[in-house]
Amino acid sequence: MRLVLASASPRRAELLASAGFQFRVEPVEIDERPRAGEDPVALVERLSAEKAARVAQLHPGAVVLGADTVVVAAGSIMGKPIDDRDAAGMLERLSGRSHEVLTGVAVEADARHLAAVERTTVHFLPLSPAEIEWYVGSGEPRDKAGAYAVQGLASRFVARIEGSYSNVVGLPLARVYQLLKAIGAL
């Protein structure tokens, strides 16, 4: 099996490698903005499928894995912050509350397609303005959905997680494994 990860995310690549998968990385640029009326589940389903399909065209005979992650708090989708001010606003909204991390995962192999959405609930501790300022100043939130990295400095703010930890990092490994088995890649 030739596995291709249709993502530029270093976290996804690290997760796959740590689980023993051999793969190559082939990032693809797509418009990740939600469509009018598109709910978070439909968004991550669509984006992961688009990534996998686009890269599958470039690699016939390969198994292609696409993924997309969003944070959903109080019904609002939080993507990656556009700047530090946006990151601080996201962290203020997450402070002392729970939110969902949704990752759409799509696998393409020889015109076959399987997909799933993984949901994980994350509970944040209350954050003071000084804690938010410190964390934003670290630079870590800049390229992360929801403006935090659970595997990094923000781990100190997470009271508990219900569901897949690797999903919060960016790729639900058990779900990926199930999809790869189901499509006959393993």
KEKOLNU-947330 format. One record per atom (N, C-alpha, C): residue in one letter; x, y negated, z. Coordinates in steps of 0.02 Angstrom, whole numbers, padded with zeros to 5 digits, always signed. Example, Ala and Ser with C-alpha at 12.3 -4.5 7.8 and 13.67 -1.06 7.14 Angstrom:
<pts>
a+00660+00284+00390 a+00615+00225+00390 a+00660+00165+00390 s+00642+00112+00354 s+00684+00053+00357 s+00645-00002+00394 
</pts>
This chain:
<pts>
m+00042+00059+00000 m+00000+00000+00000 m+00044-00062+00000 r+00031-00107-00047 r+00063-00173-00047 r+00013-00222-00016 l+00029-00248+00041 l-00015-00294+00076 l+00010-00365+00064 v-00036-00409+00046 v-00020-00480+00035 v-00065-00521+00082 l-00033-00564+00121 l-00070-00609+00165 l-00081-00674+00129 a-00144-00691+00117 a-00162-00753+00082 a-00169-00809+00132 s-00113-00828+00162 s-00115-00880+00214 s-00045-00908+00224 a-00042-00973+00239 a+00021-01005+00255 a+00033-01006+00330 s-00012-00979+00369 s-00008-00982+00442 s+00049-00939+00469 p+00098-00970+00501 p+00151-00930+00531 p+00125-00885+00587 r+00073-00907+00621 r+00045-00866+00675 r+00014-00802+00648 r-00021-00806+00592 r-00050-00745+00563 r+00006-00697+00541 a+00057-00724+00511 a+00113-00682+00490 a+00147-00650+00550 e+00156-00687+00604 e+00187-00660+00665 e+00143-00604+00694 l+00078-00615+00696 l+00033-00564+00722 l+00036-00500+00681 l+00032-00506+00615 l+00035-00447+00572 l+00101-00410+00581 a+00156-00447+00582 a+00221-00415+00590 a+00227-00381+00658 s+00201-00413+00711 s+00206-00383+00778 s+00165-00319+00783 a+00114-00311+00740 a+00073-00251+00740 a+00102-00198+00693 g+00160-00211+00664 g+00193-00162+00623 g+00175-00160+00550 f+00139-00211+00526 f+00121-00213+00455 f+00178-00242+00414 q+00188-00214+00356 q+00236-00242+00308 q+00194-00277+00254 f+00213-00338+00238 f+00172-00379+00192 f+00215-00434+00163 r+00188-00465+00113 r+00218-00527+00087 r+00167-00582+00097 v+00190-00643+00099 v+00147-00701+00110 v+00138-00737+00044 e+00076-00752+00028 e+00059-00789-00033 e+00005-00840-00015 p+00026-00900+00008 p-00024-00949+00026 p-00061-00976-00035 v-00121-00998-00023 v-00162-01025-00077 v-00196-01089-00051 e-00200-01138-00094 e-00233-01201-00077 e-00305-01199-00099 i-00351-01208-00052 i-00422-01214-00069 i-00451-01272-00028 d-00508-01296-00050 d-00543-01349-00013 d-00577-01316+00047 e-00554-01334+00107 e-00580-01302+00167 e-00636-01342+00201 r-00660-01394+00168 r-00714-01433+00198 r-00779-01394+00197 p-00818-01399+00251 p-00884-01366+00251 p-00930-01397+00199 r-00972-01356+00170 r-01022-01380+00123 r-01082-01406+00163 a-01122-01447+00132 a-01181-01474+00166 a-01224-01418+00193 g-01239-01420+00257 g-01282-01371+00288 g-01249-01304+00303 e-01186-01297+00289 e-01151-01233+00299 e-01135-01224+00373 d-01158-01168+00402 d-01144-01156+00472 d-01074-01127+00480 p-01046-01126+00541 p-00977-01105+00551 p-00963-01033+00528 v-01010-00987+00538 v-01000-00918+00517 v-00995-00915+00440 a-01042-00947+00406 a-01040-00948+00333 a-00977-00981+00307 l-00953-01033+00341 l-00892-01067+00321 l-00832-01020+00323 v-00820-00987+00379 v-00761-00944+00383 v-00768-00882+00338 e-00829-00858+00328 e-00839-00803+00280 e-00820-00825+00210 r-00844-00883+00189 r-00830-00908+00122 r-00756-00922+00112 l-00725-00957+00159 l-00655-00976+00150 l-00609-00915+00149 s-00620-00868+00193 s-00577-00808+00193 s-00586-00769+00129 a-00647-00764+00104 a-00660-00728+00041 a-00628-00764-00018 e-00633-00831-00020 e-00603-00869-00074 e-00527-00860-00075 k-00496-00862-00017 k-00424-00854-00014 k-00404-00784-00039 a-00438-00733-00015 a-00422-00664-00036 a-00433-00655-00110 a-00488-00680-00136 a-00504-00671-00207 a-00454-00707-00252 r-00435-00767-00233 r-00388-00805-00274 r-00320-00771-00277 v-00296-00746-00220 v-00230-00713-00219 v-00234-00644-00252 a-00291-00610-00245 a-00299-00544-00277 a-00291-00550-00353 q-00313-00605-00382 q-00305-00615-00454 q-00231-00618-00474 l-00190-00642-00429 l-00118-00649-00442 l-00079-00584-00430 h-00110-00538-00393 h-00075-00476-00374 h-00119-00415-00386 p-00129-00397-00449 p-00170-00338-00463 p-00139-00276-00430 g-00181-00235-00401 g-00159-00173-00369 g-00138-00182-00297 a-00134-00243-00274 a-00116-00256-00204 a-00179-00258-00160 v-00169-00250-00096 v-00221-00262-00047 v-00209-00332-00020 v-00259-00374-00025 v-00251-00444-00006 v-00295-00460+00054 l-00264-00493+00103 l-00298-00511+00164 l-00304-00587+00167 g-00365-00612+00171 g-00378-00683+00180 g-00410-00695+00248 a-00397-00752+00278 a-00426-00767+00343 a-00435-00842+00351 d-00483-00861+00391 d-00493-00931+00408 d-00522-00935+00478 t-00497-00982+00518 t-00518-00989+00588 t-00543-01059+00601 v-00598-01063+00638 v-00623-01127+00663 v-00641-01120+00737 v-00640-01176+00770 v-00664-01181+00839 v-00732-01215+00837 v-00779-01187+00875 v-00846-01216+00876 v-00863-01234+00948 a-00875-01298+00960 a-00892-01323+01027 a-00957-01363+01022 a-01005-01344+01062 a-01070-01378+01063 a-01099-01384+00993 g-01091-01332+00953 g-01119-01330+00886 g-01079-01366+00833 s-01024-01399+00852 s-00983-01436+00804 s-00921-01396+00785 i-00905-01397+00721 i-00845-01364+00697 i-00785-01409+00709 m-00733-01379+00738 m-00670-01415+00748 m-00618-01380+00706 g-00593-01414+00657 g-00538-01388+00618 g-00473-01411+00649 k-00424-01424+00606 k-00360-01450+00630 k-00366-01526+00637 p-00336-01554+00689 p-00342-01627+00698 p-00305-01665+00644 i-00333-01723+00625 i-00301-01763+00573 i-00244-01805+00600 d-00245-01819+00666 d-00191-01856+00698 d-00195-01844+00774 d-00150-01875+00811 d-00148-01864+00884 d-00211-01890+00919 r-00239-01943+00894 r-00300-01969+00924 r-00358-01919+00916 d-00362-01890+00857 d-00413-01839+00843 d-00402-01778+00888 a-00338-01758+00897 a-00322-01702+00941 a-00344-01716+01013 a-00331-01776+01037 a-00352-01795+01105 a-00427-01792+01113 g-00463-01815+01062 g-00536-01812+01064 g-00562-01741+01066 m-00531-01696+01028 m-00550-01626+01029 m-00539-01596+01098 l-00481-01610+01127 l-00465-01582+01193 l-00513-01609+01246 e-00533-01672+01240 e-00583-01700+01286 e-00649-01662+01281 r-00669-01644+01219 r-00731-01607+01210 r-00726-01535+01236 l-00666-01506+01235 l-00657-01437+01260 l-00649-01435+01336 s-00627-01489+01366 s-00612-01491+01437 s-00670-01469+01481 g-00656-01418+01522 g-00706-01395+01570 g-00764-01357+01540 r-00758-01338+01477 r-00814-01305+01442 r-00790-01242+01407 s-00838-01203+01384 s-00821-01146+01343 s-00836-01163+01270 h-00801-01128+01226 h-00811-01137+01154 h-00799-01070+01120 e-00817-01066+01056 e-00807-01005+01018 e-00751-01015+00967 v-00712-00963+00957 v-00664-00961+00903 v-00690-00910+00854 l-00701-00931+00792 l-00726-00887+00739 l-00672-00879+00686 t-00659-00817+00669 t-00613-00803+00614 t-00647-00758+00563 g-00650-00783+00502 g-00673-00742+00447 g-00613-00704+00419 v-00622-00640+00407 v-00569-00598+00379 v-00598-00563+00317 a-00562-00567+00262 a-00583-00535+00200 a-00526-00494+00172 v-00542-00433+00148 v-00492-00389+00117 v-00516-00373+00047 e-00472-00384-00002 e-00485-00368-00072 e-00436-00314-00094 a-00461-00263-00128 a-00418-00210-00155 a-00453-00179-00215 d-00423-00185-00273 d-00450-00155-00334 d-00525-00169-00343 a-00544-00232-00342 a-00613-00255-00351 a-00660-00234-00295 r-00633-00206-00242 r-00674-00192-00182 r-00663-00248-00132 h-00715-00263-00095 h-00713-00320-00049 h-00747-00299+00017 l-00712-00310+00072 l-00741-00301+00138 l-00727-00364+00178 a-00774-00382+00222 a-00765-00443+00261 a-00799-00436+00328 a-00777-00477+00375 a-00806-00478+00442 a-00791-00546+00473 v-00829-00562+00525 v-00815-00622+00565 v-00807-00600+00637 e-00752-00621+00667 e-00738-00606+00737 e-00754-00667+00779 r-00789-00656+00836 r-00807-00711+00882 r-00773-00699+00949 t-00742-00750+00976 t-00711-00746+01042 t-00731-00809+01079 t-00749-00802+01142 t-00766-00859+01184 t-00707-00876+01229 v-00689-00940+01229 v-00633-00965+01269 v-00660-01016+01319 h-00640-01008+01382 h-00661-01054+01435 h-00602-01097+01456 f-00609-01163+01448 f-00556-01209+01466 f-00566-01237+01537 l-00512-01248+01571 l-00513-01284+01635 l-00527-01358+01620 p-00551-01395+01670 p-00557-01468+01661 p-00487-01498+01651 l-00482-01544+01603 l-00418-01576+01589 l-00421-01650+01607 s-00369-01674+01640 s-00365-01746+01655 s-00339-01783+01594 p-00351-01848+01591 p-00322-01888+01536 p-00246-01880+01532 a-00212-01875+01589 a-00139-01866+01589 a-00119-01799+01559 e-00157-01746+01573 e-00142-01681+01545 e-00152-01681+01469 i-00206-01713+01447 i-00218-01717+01375 i-00163-01757+01341 e-00143-01814+01371 e-00090-01854+01343 e-00024-01815+01339 w-00008-01778+01392 w+00052-01737+01393 w+00051-01685+01337 y-00006-01650+01332 y-00010-01596+01283 y-00007-01623+01212 v-00044-01676+01198 v-00043-01705+01131 v+00028-01730+01116 g+00062-01759+01165 g+00130-01782+01156 g+00180-01727+01141 s+00163-01665+01159 s+00207-01609+01145 s+00211-01594+01071 g+00160-01617+01033 g+00157-01603+00962 g+00124-01537+00944 e+00114-01494+00993 e+00087-01428+00980 e+00017-01428+00948 p-00027-01474+00965 p-00095-01471+00938 p-00102-01489+00864 r-00050-01516+00834 r-00057-01548+00768 r-00083-01503+00712 d-00065-01441+00709 d-00088-01399+00653 d-00130-01340+00676 k-00166-01350+00731 k-00205-01295+00761 k-00280-01312+00760 a-00320-01264+00740 a-00392-01273+00745 a-00411-01285+00817 g-00450-01337+00830 g-00470-01353+00898 g-00416-01390+00936 a-00359-01403+00905 a-00304-01442+00935 a-00269-01407+00993 y-00267-01340+00992 y-00228-01306+01045 y-00203-01239+01020 a-00149-01217+01053 a-00120-01152+01039 a-00123-01111+01103 v-00166-01061+01104 v-00176-01020+01164 v-00112-00983+01183 q-00069-00968+01134 q-00008-00932+01146 q+00050-00978+01167 g+00036-01043+01171 g+00088-01091+01186 g+00075-01128+01251 l+00090-01192+01249 l+00083-01233+01309 l+00012-01237+01334 a-00037-01232+01289 a-00107-01236+01310 a-00131-01176+01349 s-00090-01124+01352 s-00110-01064+01391 s-00126-01083+01463 r-00095-01135+01488 r-00108-01157+01558 r-00178-01185+01567 f-00212-01203+01512 f-00279-01233+01516 f-00335-01182+01508 v-00318-01120+01490 v-00369-01069+01474 v-00386-01029+01537 a-00447-01038+01561 a-00469-01002+01621 a-00481-00928+01607 r-00513-00914+01549 r-00524-00844+01529 r-00545-00841+01456 i-00538-00780+01430 i-00556-00766+01360 i-00602-00705+01360 e-00656-00710+01323 e-00701-00653+01313 e-00697-00632+01240 g-00663-00576+01228 g-00655-00552+01160 g-00581-00545+01142 s-00568-00550+01078 s-00501-00538+01051 s-00454-00596+01062 y-00400-00584+01099 y-00349-00635+01108 y-00316-00652+01042 s-00299-00601+01002 s-00265-00615+00938 s-00310-00657+00891 n-00375-00651+00899 n-00421-00694+00860 n-00410-00767+00877 v-00400-00783+00940 v-00389-00852+00961 v-00322-00878+00934 v-00273-00834+00928 v-00209-00853+00899 v-00217-00865+00824 g-00262-00828+00791 g-00274-00841+00721 g-00291-00781+00678 l-00288-00720+00706 l-00304-00661+00666 l-00324-00603+00711 p-00386-00580+00707 p-00409-00525+00749 p-00380-00458+00724 l-00326-00437+00754 l-00288-00379+00729 l-00329-00315+00727 a-00367-00301+00778 a-00407-00239+00778 a-00457-00239+00721 r-00488-00296+00709 r-00536-00302+00654 r-00501-00293+00586 v-00442-00323+00579 v-00403-00316+00517 v-00387-00242+00506 y-00364-00208+00558 y-00347-00137+00554 y-00409-00096+00531 q-00467-00111+00560 q-00528-00075+00541 q-00545-00087+00467 l-00539-00149+00444 l-00554-00164+00375 l-00505-00130+00327 l-00441-00131+00344 l-00392-00099+00301 l-00404-00023+00298 k-00423+00007+00353 k-00439+00079+00353 k-00501+00092+00311 a-00552+00050+00319 a-00615+00060+00283 a-00607+00052+00208 i-00561+00010+00187 i-00552-00001+00115 i-00503+00050+00085 g-00475+00092+00129 g-00431+00145+00105 g-00358+00124+00097 a-00340+00070+00130 a-00271+00045+00124 a-00224+00077+00176 l-00251+00112+00224 l-00209+00144+00275 l-00221+00219+00277 
</pts>
